[in-house]
């Protein structure tokens, strides 16, 4: 037994050295690439707490509504489309013609909803990813072309497929613009492919698995930025000219920044790319003093992990906490996320206190607990900065896919959103989760997850949806993360 343990210890040390080397190579590659493109400053600490930065315009006078889960977000989008007077512009990773935005008995399919809207004289345009060049994963190009025909056959809907992706990457953004007056930006696709987008705060059991997600509803000058982005992509793919978006009047008092990932050498409108989502995340995380709260599908960006590790090793305040909500088993990259998670857990164990809580969600189907797929992409820092959008915390979203996020510093909106999410996940009234973040983490998040872990270890039935993430992968994860990053980044 001693020999076996010694061998495992040796493997862990070799894994750690190799992982460190590969991760260093990946980060160096990213740094060379961004410096060559004129984006090198993104990776450099500024020494200030300017979370917005100057690389993307900041628009004042907006209204932002955060729509939690598909049950709230999808009907709001359907209402906006039904009320459109001028145009409806949609960009999505994938959209299915037979998808229904609500579960009302007489709810039309997405194809019929858009067709009826176009028949009223509304300009309806749908911009979708063309799918991977090889049918290695969904949606295949054959499927996407078939769906395109269904959207356009006997309708006035214009549906265009965008194949200008970097190799092994995609167009991942999810946005809707109606009349240049309202826009929706977030993480929900209009499809049942891979999972059920009609989730709710109750997370009812479903087949396929329910997906926890968020969208934002935007009004005010920020809508013009979203519309301009759609216009840029549409014009390059189709060679058609669209009118310059009108800037809406002020609709509220919230400042909003429109953030993008646009890979270099993909579009003429950004030949050197745009990496403002990465810029915003790094600025905000470096500025964190009390709380980092991340809900995300993936967490294997070494740039993000390094900032979090630095914070955990040298907490900026005694009440600093990091709360992660991730899927139990991502659609891909499970070991890569767990490899980074293992590093964060090690850093937290070596720090003076316990700052980190890494959890996932599940739902009870009457007999057993089934996972809830965390597909949300939300980041909150100190209740002073929040981003919501389509970007995951991996190399794909921060460097190579097209992505769209928004960010805001509206303290009241951010705190309200966090409390709504914490109330949902902890299954408690908002009033009971409204203490200081450190108090709620220490009094509720960690004890609940620990209790569920104890019940599982004793073979007893769990009693709560919140649970610690499965044990972190060591050898496989530590190596797969940087290897995967090097392979997909190119």
Rosetta blueprint (number, residue, H / E / L):
1 X L
2 X H
3 X H
4 X H
5 X H
6 X H
7 X H
8 X H
9 X H
10 X H
11 X H
12 X H
13 X H
14 X H
15 X H
16 X H
17 X H
18 X H
19 X H
20 X H
21 X H
22 X H
23 X H
24 X H
25 X H
26 X H
27 X H
28 X H
29 X H
30 X H
31 X H
32 X H
33 X H
34 X H
35 X H
36 X H
37 X H
38 X L
39 X L
40 X H
41 X H
42 X H
43 X H
44 X L
45 X L
46 X L
47 X L
48 X L
49 X L
50 X L
51 X L
52 X L
53 X L
54 X L
55 X L
56 X L
57 X L
58 X E
59 X E
60 X E
61 X E
62 X E
63 X E
64 X E
65 X E
66 X E
67 X E
68 X E
69 X H
70 X H
71 X H
72 X H
73 X H
74 X H
75 X H
76 X H
77 X H
78 X H
79 X H
80 X H
81 X H
82 X H
83 X L
84 X L
85 X L
86 X L
87 X E
88 X E
89 X E
90 X E
91 X E
92 X E
93 X L
94 X L
95 X E
96 X L
97 X L
98 X L
99 X L
100 X E
101 X L
102 X L
103 X L
104 X L
105 X L
106 X L
107 X L
108 X L
109 X E
110 X H
111 X H
112 X H
113 X H
114 X H
115 X H
116 X H
117 X H
118 X H
119 X H
120 X L
121 X L
122 X L
123 X E
124 X E
125 X E
126 X E
127 X E
128 X E
129 X E
130 X L
131 X L
132 X E
133 X L
134 X L
135 X L
136 X L
137 X L
138 X L
139 X L
140 X E
141 X H
142 X H
143 X H
144 X H
145 X H
146 X H
147 X H
148 X H
149 X H
150 X H
151 X H
152 X H
153 X L
154 X L
155 X L
156 X L
157 X L
158 X E
159 X E
160 X E
161 X E
162 X E
163 X L
164 X L
165 X L
166 X L
167 X L
168 X L
169 X L
170 X L
171 X E
172 X L
173 X L
174 X L
175 X E
176 X E
177 X E
178 X E
179 X L
180 X L
181 X L
182 X E
183 X E
184 X E
185 X E
186 X E
187 X L
188 X L
189 X L
190 X E
191 X L
192 X L
193 X L
194 X L
195 X L
196 X E
197 X L
198 X L
199 X L
200 X L
201 X L
202 X L
203 X L
204 X L
205 X L
206 X L
207 X L
208 X L
209 X L
210 X E
211 X E
212 X E
213 X L
214 X E
215 X E
216 X E
217 X E
218 X E
219 X E
220 X L
221 X L
222 X H
223 X H
224 X H
225 X H
226 X H
227 X H
228 X H
229 X H
230 X H
231 X H
232 X H
233 X H
234 X H
235 X H
236 X H
237 X H
238 X H
239 X L
240 X L
241 X L
242 X L
243 X L
244 X L
245 X L
246 X L
247 X L
248 X L
249 X L
250 X L
251 X L
252 X L
253 X L
254 X E
255 X E
256 X E
257 X E
258 X E
259 X E
260 X E
261 X E
262 X E
263 X L
264 X L
265 X L
266 X L
267 X L
268 X H
269 X H
270 X H
271 X L
272 X L
273 X L
274 X E
275 X E
276 X H
277 X H
278 X H
279 X H
280 X H
281 X H
282 X H
283 X H
284 X H
285 X H
286 X H
287 X H
288 X L
289 X L
290 X L
291 X E
292 X E
293 X E
294 X E
295 X E
296 X E
297 X L
298 X L
299 X E
300 X L
301 X L
302 X H
303 X H
304 X H
305 X H
306 X H
307 X H
308 X H
309 X H
310 X H
311 X H
312 X H
313 X H
314 X L
315 X L
316 X L
317 X L
318 X L
319 X L
320 X L
321 X E
322 X E
323 X E
324 X E
325 X E
326 X E
327 X L
328 X L
329 X L
330 X L
331 X L
332 X L
333 X L
334 X H
335 X H
336 X H
337 X H
338 X H
339 X H
340 X H
341 X H
342 X H
343 X H
344 X H
345 X H
346 X H
347 X H
348 X H
349 X H
350 X H
351 X L
352 X L
353 X L
354 X L
355 X L
356 X E
357 X E
358 X E
359 X E
360 X E
361 X E
362 X E
363 X E
364 X E
365 X L
366 X L
367 X L
368 X L
369 X E
370 X E
371 X E
372 X L
373 X E
374 X E
375 X L
376 X L
377 X L
378 X E
379 X E
380 X E
381 X E
382 X L
383 X L
384 X L
385 X E
386 X E
387 X E
388 X E
389 X E
390 X L
391 X L
392 X L
393 X E
394 X L
395 X H
396 X H
397 X H
398 X H
399 X H
400 X H
401 X L
402 X E
403 X E
404 X E
405 X E
406 X E
407 X E
408 X E
409 X L
410 X L
411 X H
412 X H
413 X H
414 X H
415 X H
416 X H
417 X H
418 X H
419 X H
420 X H
421 X H
422 X H
423 X H
424 X H
425 X H
426 X H
427 X L
428 X L
429 X L
430 X H
431 X H
432 X H
433 X H
434 X L
435 X L
436 X L
437 X H
438 X H
439 X H
440 X H
441 X H
442 X H
443 X H
444 X H
445 X H
446 X H
447 X H
448 X H
449 X H
450 X H
451 X H
452 X H
453 X H
454 X H
455 X H
456 X H
457 X H
458 X L
459 X L
460 X L
461 X L
462 X L
463 X L
464 X L
465 X L
466 X E
467 X E
468 X E
469 X L
470 X L
471 X L
472 X L
473 X L
474 X L
475 X H
476 X H
477 X H
478 X H
479 X H
480 X H
481 X H
482 X H
483 X H
484 X H
485 X H
486 X H
487 X H
488 X H
489 X H
490 X L
